[in-house]
Amino acid sequence: MTEDNVVLREPTPEDGARLHQLVRECPPLDENSLYCNLLQCSHFSRTCCVAELDGRMVGYVTGYLHPKEEGVYFLWQVGVHEDAAGHGLGKRMIKEILARDSCRGVHTLHTTITPSNEPSRGLFASFARSEGAEMTEEPFFTEKHFAGTGKEPENLFRIRPLSTPAK
């Protein structure tokens, strides 16, 4: 797999079911409903990305512009199939989204990560370094918020200031 043979693009509603299936193939990611994935691929397509290799979806990033904090992009989820892992695809998709006109003025990236998700922690630390940005972490959703489901807490990561310019 090379950078040249992976296509990055905005998702369409037709991608919703494929994105939903890809999440299932990328443990330990939380599965959202298919309906949620359809909304991400339609209402939020300008701030999401899918990666295809030979017509097969091998990665995605979902996120949105924070409705209460101007200049903040909230990255909901990033997933890369094991067949495409280890090639910087996650970071490449994030940068592609942030370079879009729809993200003009974004200066901060927020995301949440569980304490045990070392691959995501590594991805975002690498992304912050590549941006020359500071990354901070603080509690966000505690186990109490997850109402006894056994789900790990989600800590909020802030990466700022971003250097990826919008096109």
CORMOFEN-V124610 format. One line per field, one symbol per residue. ss: DSSP state (2 for helix, 1 for strand, 0 for the rest). burial: 1 if it has 9 or more other C-alpha atoms within 8 Angstrom, else 0. A space follows every 10 residues. Layout:
# CORMOFEN-V124610
ss->???
burial->???
This chain:
# CORMOFEN-V124610
ss->0022211110 0022222222 2222000000 0002222222 2200222011 1110011111 1111100000 0111111111 0222000022 2222222200 2220000111 1111000222 2222222222 2001111111 1022220000 0001111111 0000000
burial->0000010101 1110111011 0111010000 0001001111 1101101111 1110001111 1111110000 1111110111 1001100011 1011111111 0011011111 1111100000 1010101110 1111100011 1110010000 0011111111 1100010
